[in-house]
Amino acid sequence: MTISTPATIATKNSHANKPANQALVRIKSADLFKAAREIEIDHEGRIYRMRLTNLNKLILTA
């Protein structure tokens, strides 16, 4: 019997649709937020909000 943990599921799913030669893009959160604590992201016409918590964690909501 094989048990999948969230880490193994994410690993399996992250490689499923990505060509082997495609580089992963990394963006620093400081570059996104600048001096703000909350930003809006327009994804295909839908607006999402990403904010920094008091514990410096990220929360994304639709």
Residue, then its C-alpha position, 0 to 999 in steps of 0.5 A: m500500500t502506498i500513502s501519498t503525502p501532500a509533498t508527494i502529491a505536489t511533486k507528482n502534479s508539478h511535473a505532470n504538465k511541464p516540459a523538461n526544459q522549461a525553467l521555473v520562474r521565481i518572484k520575490s514577494a518584496d517585488l510584488f508587495k513593495a510598500a503595500r501589505e495587500i495586492e490585487i491579481d487579475h487572473e483571466g478577468r477574476i480578481y484575487r487578493m494576496r495579503l501579508t499577515n501579521l506573522n508575515k505569511l501569505i493569504l490568497t483569496a478570490 
